[in-house]
Amino acid sequence: MPLYKTITVNPRTKVHIWKIVETFEELSDGIELTTRCRKKVDDMKSEIHKRGFMSVRQLLALEGYADKDLWYDENGKPHLTDGKSISITHSFIFSAIIISDDDVGIDIEKQRPKIIKIGPKFTTIEDYHHIDDDDILMRKLTIVWCAKESLYKSFARKGMSFYQHIYVEDFDPKSNETYATVNFQDKHESYHIWFLEFDGFTCAYVLLHERKHKYFE
């Protein structure tokens, strides 16, 4: 079983990352899908999407959950039937979940040079003009994208803009953490962000900063 990494963020929050090396059939072993999810998988044309979907169910099983324990609200945000918060991500050969008693978000992305061109669409690129190494710039922008995607998943309000409504504080990539604020409509939140890089991928996950003191100080 290729569980790539488990991270205990705090006593109430855990991250699991899966490296997808199995076939769809192997990933389906021991997993019972609901009728709706079985149809969803059958309709998928991409084999890697099918394998990603099933790897997430394997990660759920690690925490004692079945497919039927996962549901989505009107904004597309996933929830667990026992009231715990969950966020899910899948990119190529990696998938991950974060489960917590508090609002959370997670994202994995493959590191690709094209993010430098699209950077101005989701962040103030001027903040990064001092970086003259394209590899470092690519990595840093990928971290910012993953962080904003994670925040978007946690905040979960339609119409929110990565560029206008989410601000990620500048950071040293070696520090593995930073902070962010989300300001949209009548809701304003501060978040703690953690990130890691592995095998040409970046993962970021977020937790509401106002609860930080309970666990980290």
Backbone bond lengths (Angstrom), bond angles and torsions (degrees), N, CA, C in turn:
res aa  C-N    CA-C-N  psi(-1)  N-CA   C-N-CA  omega(-1)  CA-C   N-CA-C  phi
1 M - - - 1.467 - - 1.519 109.18 -
2 P 1.325 118.00 114.42 1.475 120.87 -175.17 1.518 114.48 -85.40
3 L 1.336 116.32 58.98 1.449 118.91 169.58 1.513 106.18 -69.29
4 Y 1.325 116.44 114.68 1.464 120.93 -172.12 1.521 112.16 -76.66
5 K 1.334 116.22 -42.87 1.461 119.04 -176.87 1.519 109.90 -162.51
6 T 1.321 115.62 143.61 1.462 122.53 170.19 1.523 108.22 -122.02
7 I 1.333 116.18 132.50 1.462 121.99 -179.46 1.526 108.06 -123.88
8 T 1.321 116.39 122.40 1.457 120.55 173.35 1.524 107.26 -93.08
9 V 1.315 116.37 103.96 1.461 121.93 -176.13 1.527 110.06 -71.81
10 N 1.303 115.78 -43.31 1.461 123.61 175.11 1.529 106.82 -160.32
11 P 1.315 119.08 177.70 1.470 119.67 -176.13 1.516 114.94 -59.68
12 R 1.331 117.33 -16.59 1.465 120.30 -177.32 1.519 113.24 -114.57
13 T 1.320 117.91 5.48 1.469 121.08 -173.61 1.519 110.50 -138.76
14 K 1.350 116.13 129.47 1.460 119.66 -178.76 1.530 110.27 -138.07
15 V 1.341 115.30 143.47 1.464 123.05 176.67 1.525 108.98 -115.16
16 H 1.329 116.10 136.18 1.462 121.95 172.74 1.529 108.67 -124.34
17 I 1.328 116.97 132.10 1.472 122.27 177.15 1.523 109.09 -119.17
18 W 1.323 116.78 133.64 1.469 123.43 -176.87 1.524 109.34 -117.10
19 K 1.317 116.72 132.50 1.459 121.17 171.53 1.526 107.91 -97.47
20 I 1.327 115.82 120.75 1.463 121.07 -171.38 1.523 110.66 -87.03
21 V 1.315 116.00 101.58 1.461 121.08 178.11 1.535 111.27 -119.13
22 E 1.343 117.31 -9.19 1.460 120.96 -176.55 1.524 112.02 -86.27
23 T 1.293 115.95 165.82 1.455 121.67 171.85 1.528 108.74 -77.23
24 F 1.317 115.89 166.64 1.458 120.68 176.73 1.524 110.30 -59.28
25 E 1.318 116.09 -41.11 1.465 120.51 -179.06 1.526 111.12 -63.61
26 E 1.318 116.93 -41.57 1.463 120.35 178.95 1.529 111.07 -65.75
27 L 1.322 116.47 -40.32 1.464 120.07 179.27 1.524 112.44 -69.78
28 S 1.333 116.87 -22.81 1.461 121.60 -179.34 1.521 112.34 -81.61
29 D 1.314 116.51 -14.13 1.464 121.07 -176.57 1.527 111.05 -60.34
30 G 1.324 116.34 122.47 1.460 121.34 177.51 1.517 114.69 81.47
31 I 1.338 117.99 1.23 1.466 121.53 -178.49 1.530 109.88 -104.82
32 E 1.316 116.16 126.42 1.466 121.92 176.84 1.520 109.02 -107.65
33 L 1.321 115.81 116.39 1.459 121.13 -179.32 1.524 111.20 -92.43
34 T 1.328 115.84 150.54 1.455 119.78 171.69 1.531 108.05 -69.34
35 T 1.310 116.21 165.16 1.467 120.37 179.44 1.526 110.80 -59.69
36 R 1.330 116.18 -41.40 1.463 120.41 -179.72 1.522 111.41 -63.26
37 C 1.338 116.52 -44.73 1.465 119.58 -178.63 1.526 112.03 -71.74
38 R 1.318 117.10 -32.76 1.464 119.63 176.49 1.514 110.05 -62.45
39 K 1.340 117.10 -42.51 1.456 120.50 177.82 1.523 110.71 -65.02
40 K 1.344 115.97 -39.62 1.458 120.32 179.50 1.517 110.91 -60.51
41 V 1.320 117.00 -44.54 1.464 121.15 179.00 1.525 110.83 -65.77
42 D 1.320 116.30 -43.46 1.472 120.30 -179.55 1.528 111.62 -61.34
43 D 1.336 116.78 -29.66 1.460 120.96 -178.90 1.532 112.88 -83.09
44 M 1.314 117.29 -11.88 1.460 120.67 179.86 1.525 110.33 -71.07
45 K 1.321 116.31 131.59 1.457 120.35 -179.79 1.527 112.50 -92.12
46 S 1.315 116.10 -22.46 1.467 120.67 -178.27 1.519 110.96 -91.16
47 E 1.324 116.12 126.58 1.465 120.81 178.24 1.520 111.54 -64.53
48 I 1.337 117.41 -38.25 1.464 119.43 -179.03 1.525 110.84 -68.00
49 H 1.343 117.89 -31.71 1.457 120.64 175.78 1.524 110.93 -68.53
50 K 1.312 115.98 -39.47 1.468 119.76 176.99 1.519 110.85 -62.94
51 R 1.320 115.96 -44.59 1.468 119.91 -179.97 1.526 110.99 -67.08
52 G 1.335 116.36 -37.31 1.459 119.58 176.69 1.516 111.53 -63.04
53 F 1.311 116.75 -42.80 1.460 122.48 179.03 1.523 110.52 -59.08
54 M 1.330 116.41 -46.18 1.458 119.96 -177.78 1.523 112.12 -73.37
55 S 1.331 117.50 -31.00 1.466 118.83 177.61 1.525 110.76 -65.63
56 V 1.330 116.92 -33.60 1.463 120.44 176.10 1.528 109.67 -64.22
57 R 1.334 117.39 -38.45 1.475 119.98 177.75 1.519 110.78 -66.67
58 Q 1.319 117.14 -32.40 1.469 119.76 174.87 1.525 110.23 -66.56
59 L 1.333 116.95 -39.14 1.462 120.50 177.67 1.524 110.91 -65.60
60 L 1.327 117.03 -39.86 1.461 120.27 176.08 1.525 110.74 -60.14
61 A 1.325 115.98 -41.34 1.461 120.78 -179.38 1.526 111.62 -61.87
62 L 1.331 116.56 -32.12 1.464 119.96 177.94 1.523 111.74 -59.88
63 E 1.335 115.58 -31.00 1.462 120.90 -179.97 1.524 112.50 -97.87
64 G 1.346 115.92 9.27 1.456 120.07 175.59 1.519 115.07 86.28
65 Y 1.345 117.01 15.63 1.460 120.65 -179.51 1.527 111.15 -105.28
66 A 1.318 115.34 149.35 1.463 122.78 173.10 1.523 109.01 -106.10
67 D 1.318 116.39 168.46 1.457 121.28 179.19 1.527 111.25 -55.94
68 K 1.327 116.94 -37.29 1.464 120.79 -178.00 1.530 113.15 -67.60
69 D 1.335 116.80 -14.01 1.468 120.47 179.70 1.519 112.89 -84.51
70 L 1.324 117.39 -3.26 1.464 122.71 -178.29 1.525 109.78 -106.95
71 W 1.344 115.90 131.57 1.465 119.73 176.60 1.526 109.63 -141.94
72 Y 1.341 116.15 162.74 1.460 122.14 -176.32 1.526 110.13 -122.70
73 D 1.350 116.03 140.19 1.456 119.53 178.56 1.528 110.64 -87.70
74 E 1.346 116.14 -173.60 1.467 120.85 -174.54 1.522 112.69 -67.44
75 N 1.333 117.60 -18.01 1.465 121.38 177.05 1.527 112.69 -94.04
76 G 1.332 116.35 3.50 1.450 120.35 179.70 1.517 114.08 82.86
77 K 1.333 117.11 11.05 1.462 120.95 -179.73 1.519 109.92 -85.14
78 P 1.353 118.04 130.33 1.462 120.41 -179.87 1.524 112.32 -76.76
79 H 1.321 115.75 150.57 1.463 122.90 176.77 1.525 108.87 -141.36
80 L 1.312 115.90 162.41 1.453 121.73 173.81 1.526 108.92 -109.66
81 T 1.316 116.50 147.64 1.462 120.83 -173.83 1.525 112.94 -66.77
82 D 1.330 118.22 -18.42 1.466 119.51 178.59 1.528 112.46 -87.68
83 G 1.339 117.42 3.64 1.451 121.44 176.49 1.517 114.89 95.50
84 K 1.315 118.46 -7.89 1.462 120.65 178.16 1.523 110.14 -72.96
85 S 1.338 115.58 153.33 1.460 121.29 177.37 1.522 109.77 -87.73
86 I 1.328 115.66 145.93 1.459 120.89 178.24 1.520 109.14 -142.73
87 S 1.331 115.96 146.18 1.457 122.12 170.88 1.523 107.14 -133.38
88 I 1.324 115.76 148.08 1.464 122.11 -171.14 1.522 109.70 -132.02
89 T 1.329 116.90 143.50 1.459 120.67 175.68 1.519 110.27 -146.80
90 H 1.326 115.34 153.37 1.469 121.45 177.95 1.520 108.85 -151.26
91 S 1.327 116.84 130.20 1.464 121.67 176.98 1.522 109.06 -145.67
92 F 1.312 116.33 112.64 1.459 122.88 177.57 1.535 110.55 54.06
93 I 1.330 118.52 -108.28 1.461 120.70 -173.38 1.531 113.40 -99.84
94 F 1.323 117.24 11.53 1.453 119.90 178.03 1.527 110.82 -128.23
95 S 1.317 115.27 144.96 1.459 121.92 171.16 1.520 107.42 -136.96
96 A 1.325 116.55 160.70 1.458 119.57 -178.95 1.521 110.11 -158.03
97 I 1.329 114.86 155.53 1.453 121.52 171.63 1.528 108.51 -134.43
98 I 1.321 116.20 153.74 1.456 122.51 169.08 1.519 106.43 -128.14
99 I 1.331 116.65 131.34 1.461 122.90 -179.22 1.523 108.17 -123.99
100 S 1.338 115.93 135.43 1.461 119.55 -175.68 1.525 110.59 -156.70
101 D 1.324 115.46 164.46 1.453 120.92 170.00 1.526 110.91 -79.70
102 D 1.337 117.44 -12.10 1.458 123.14 -177.24 1.532 110.18 -115.10
103 D 1.332 116.65 167.18 1.466 120.88 178.73 1.524 110.51 -64.85
104 V 1.325 116.51 130.95 1.462 122.23 -176.23 1.522 110.26 -139.90
105 G 1.335 115.71 166.83 1.455 122.25 173.82 1.514 108.99 -152.32
106 I 1.334 117.08 152.63 1.462 121.11 179.34 1.523 109.33 -148.18
107 D 1.339 115.86 149.47 1.461 120.73 176.87 1.521 109.76 -151.81
108 I 1.321 116.23 143.68 1.471 123.79 172.43 1.515 108.09 -123.74
109 E 1.325 116.72 135.96 1.462 121.63 177.28 1.523 109.83 -137.88
110 K 1.320 115.53 146.55 1.455 121.32 172.69 1.524 108.78 -76.45
111 Q 1.318 117.18 136.41 1.467 121.44 179.35 1.529 109.08 -76.51
112 R 1.357 115.91 117.79 1.461 120.59 -177.93 1.522 110.22 -137.69
113 P 1.344 117.67 138.65 1.477 121.51 -176.52 1.519 114.25 -57.09
114 K 1.333 118.64 -27.01 1.465 120.49 -175.34 1.526 112.64 -62.77
115 I 1.337 117.19 -16.58 1.458 119.37 -179.71 1.530 111.30 -64.77
116 I 1.336 117.05 -23.83 1.469 120.30 178.32 1.530 110.29 -64.53
117 K 1.344 116.44 -37.28 1.468 120.53 179.66 1.516 112.09 -71.55
118 I 1.324 117.93 -35.03 1.463 120.21 -176.41 1.527 112.27 -93.56
119 G 1.347 116.91 -3.37 1.460 121.12 -179.67 1.519 114.45 -48.84
120 P 1.363 119.02 -46.03 1.471 120.25 -178.68 1.525 114.13 -61.12
121 K 1.323 118.08 -15.04 1.458 120.41 -179.79 1.525 112.66 -80.57
122 F 1.353 117.42 -21.21 1.457 118.43 -176.62 1.526 114.30 -125.95
123 T 1.336 118.29 -5.06 1.459 120.04 177.19 1.524 109.39 -154.32
124 T 1.319 115.92 165.61 1.463 121.00 178.13 1.525 108.23 -78.31
125 I 1.310 116.92 96.15 1.460 122.19 -171.86 1.524 111.63 -62.89
126 E 1.347 116.61 -23.35 1.465 118.99 178.81 1.527 111.67 -59.42
127 D 1.309 116.60 -25.88 1.462 120.72 178.68 1.525 112.23 -63.21
128 Y 1.341 116.27 -16.17 1.462 120.10 -173.51 1.531 112.65 -118.91
129 H 1.357 117.52 12.96 1.460 120.71 -178.53 1.533 112.38 -66.61
130 H 1.319 117.41 -19.58 1.459 120.30 -179.61 1.528 111.95 -75.88
131 I 1.333 117.47 -9.54 1.468 121.33 -178.95 1.525 108.36 -89.74
132 D 1.327 117.05 113.03 1.466 120.71 -178.17 1.523 112.69 -102.44
133 D 1.321 117.03 6.51 1.465 122.05 177.26 1.526 107.44 -106.27
134 D 1.343 116.68 113.79 1.465 120.55 -175.83 1.527 112.59 -61.41
135 D 1.316 117.29 -33.11 1.467 119.76 -179.79 1.529 110.25 -66.87
136 I 1.310 116.62 -44.29 1.466 120.69 178.45 1.525 110.29 -65.37
137 L 1.344 116.55 -41.47 1.457 120.88 178.59 1.522 111.08 -61.90
138 M 1.330 116.60 -43.85 1.461 121.28 177.89 1.527 110.41 -59.27
139 R 1.322 116.36 -46.67 1.462 120.12 -178.78 1.522 111.60 -63.61
140 K 1.335 116.19 -43.04 1.461 119.60 -177.60 1.527 111.36 -67.31
141 L 1.324 117.53 -42.88 1.458 120.34 178.63 1.527 111.45 -66.25
142 T 1.327 116.93 -33.50 1.464 119.70 176.86 1.519 110.33 -65.83
143 I 1.327 116.83 -38.33 1.464 120.27 175.80 1.524 110.44 -62.04
144 V 1.340 115.97 -44.58 1.466 120.08 179.77 1.527 110.26 -61.87
145 W 1.333 116.69 -44.33 1.466 120.11 179.13 1.528 110.76 -60.79
146 C 1.339 117.05 -47.31 1.466 120.58 179.93 1.526 110.98 -60.77
147 A 1.320 115.73 -41.19 1.462 119.76 178.91 1.527 110.66 -62.12
148 K 1.336 116.41 -46.53 1.467 119.74 -178.13 1.531 111.32 -67.46
149 E 1.310 116.53 -37.58 1.468 119.58 176.52 1.528 110.51 -63.31
150 S 1.331 116.62 -41.46 1.467 121.04 178.40 1.522 110.86 -64.12
151 L 1.338 116.22 -41.77 1.458 121.01 178.77 1.528 111.36 -65.45
152 Y 1.309 116.17 -39.62 1.460 121.32 177.69 1.528 110.43 -60.83
153 K 1.339 115.95 -41.73 1.463 120.42 179.51 1.526 111.33 -66.42
154 S 1.328 116.50 -40.02 1.455 120.01 -179.20 1.526 111.87 -71.16
155 F 1.334 116.28 -44.71 1.464 121.92 -177.29 1.522 110.94 -68.40
156 A 1.332 115.03 -44.64 1.471 122.86 170.61 1.523 115.00 53.73
157 R 1.334 114.99 58.94 1.465 119.71 171.72 1.523 109.43 -130.10
158 K 1.312 116.32 129.09 1.456 120.66 -178.72 1.518 110.86 -65.50
159 G 1.347 114.95 142.40 1.451 120.82 177.55 1.515 114.05 94.26
160 M 1.328 117.17 -3.70 1.460 120.26 -179.12 1.525 109.83 -75.05
161 S 1.341 116.56 139.18 1.459 122.74 -178.44 1.520 111.12 -104.99
162 F 1.338 116.66 132.93 1.460 120.92 175.51 1.527 110.41 -57.81
163 Y 1.325 116.09 -41.53 1.462 120.78 -174.10 1.528 112.10 -76.68
164 Q 1.314 116.94 -45.67 1.466 121.25 -171.86 1.524 114.20 -84.37
165 H 1.316 117.12 -34.79 1.467 119.53 -166.95 1.526 115.23 -111.08
166 I 1.331 118.28 -7.71 1.461 120.82 -178.80 1.524 109.64 -122.67
167 Y 1.317 116.86 123.00 1.461 120.91 179.10 1.527 109.20 -119.60
168 V 1.335 115.83 122.51 1.460 122.58 177.31 1.518 108.36 -103.51
169 E 1.315 117.11 123.84 1.463 120.78 178.89 1.524 110.51 -64.11
170 D 1.346 115.89 146.75 1.461 120.27 177.78 1.533 109.31 -61.24
171 F 1.328 115.56 154.62 1.461 119.73 -172.30 1.520 110.87 -154.52
172 D 1.301 115.25 161.05 1.457 123.01 170.43 1.528 107.04 -93.08
173 P 1.345 118.22 120.65 1.467 119.70 -179.10 1.530 114.03 -54.43
174 K 1.325 116.58 -24.91 1.466 120.11 179.72 1.523 112.44 -75.57
175 S 1.329 116.82 -14.69 1.458 119.66 -176.45 1.525 112.79 -79.05
176 N 1.330 116.00 -25.00 1.466 122.99 178.99 1.523 114.45 68.72
177 E 1.332 118.12 13.56 1.453 118.94 176.39 1.527 111.00 -158.50
178 T 1.319 114.46 158.27 1.465 121.66 173.97 1.524 107.65 -160.15
179 Y 1.330 116.04 -168.84 1.460 120.94 -179.03 1.521 109.39 -133.72
180 A 1.322 115.89 163.35 1.461 119.96 -178.62 1.518 110.11 -151.77
181 T 1.321 114.83 159.21 1.455 121.10 173.59 1.519 109.38 -126.28
182 V 1.313 115.64 145.93 1.459 122.11 176.00 1.517 107.33 -124.36
183 N 1.329 115.93 123.68 1.462 122.04 179.08 1.518 109.12 -126.74
184 F 1.312 115.48 109.64 1.464 119.52 -177.35 1.519 109.15 -149.44
185 Q 1.337 115.17 125.49 1.456 122.48 -178.56 1.533 109.00 55.27
186 D 1.326 118.55 -123.14 1.464 120.95 -175.92 1.527 112.50 -99.32
187 K 1.318 117.05 9.79 1.460 120.21 -174.79 1.523 110.71 -116.19
188 H 1.328 116.24 131.71 1.465 122.23 -179.42 1.524 108.40 -134.60
189 E 1.335 116.65 124.25 1.459 120.72 -176.72 1.526 110.71 -135.51
190 S 1.336 115.19 150.84 1.467 122.27 172.34 1.516 108.09 -113.43
191 Y 1.333 115.52 140.39 1.460 121.19 -176.32 1.528 111.87 -128.37
192 H 1.313 114.47 150.71 1.458 123.17 169.92 1.529 106.75 -98.89
193 I 1.329 116.64 130.67 1.464 122.33 -177.62 1.524 110.02 -117.27
194 W 1.311 116.30 134.38 1.464 122.17 170.71 1.527 108.39 -118.53
195 F 1.339 117.75 148.45 1.460 120.04 177.82 1.520 110.27 -145.28
196 L 1.325 115.00 155.87 1.462 122.00 176.62 1.516 108.80 -148.34
197 E 1.347 115.79 155.26 1.458 122.76 -179.97 1.518 109.60 -123.17
198 F 1.342 115.52 140.60 1.462 120.17 -178.85 1.520 110.05 -161.42
199 D 1.319 116.59 137.40 1.475 122.77 173.99 1.527 113.45 49.66
200 G 1.344 117.33 36.67 1.454 120.41 179.43 1.513 114.21 78.93
201 F 1.329 117.38 15.19 1.462 122.56 178.54 1.528 109.39 -122.97
202 T 1.324 114.97 160.16 1.462 122.15 175.06 1.517 108.71 -125.69
203 C 1.325 115.69 138.67 1.464 121.37 175.23 1.527 108.17 -126.06
204 A 1.317 116.73 135.98 1.467 121.78 173.14 1.521 108.48 -131.67
205 Y 1.325 115.32 145.05 1.462 119.69 175.36 1.519 108.58 -140.48
206 V 1.339 116.18 151.14 1.464 121.13 -170.96 1.520 111.01 -130.90
207 L 1.347 113.93 153.22 1.451 122.63 177.83 1.525 107.58 -144.27
208 L 1.311 117.54 142.56 1.454 120.56 -179.67 1.526 110.90 -54.24
209 H 1.333 116.41 126.25 1.470 122.27 -175.28 1.521 112.33 -67.42
210 E 1.312 118.40 -28.78 1.461 120.65 -176.42 1.517 112.31 -64.64
211 R 1.330 117.03 -17.24 1.458 120.35 178.04 1.520 112.35 -98.98
212 K 1.329 115.86 0.70 1.464 121.29 -176.14 1.525 112.43 -57.30
213 H 1.315 117.01 -43.97 1.453 120.42 -172.73 1.525 112.42 -59.47
214 K 1.309 117.10 -30.71 1.451 120.56 -177.77 1.515 112.42 -63.15
215 Y 1.352 115.84 -29.95 1.456 119.95 -172.54 1.520 114.49 -111.00
216 F 1.326 118.00 -28.02 1.444 119.96 -166.15 1.535 114.91 -112.30
217 E 1.336 117.71 -2.88 1.450 118.98 179.58 1.517 110.55 -124.08
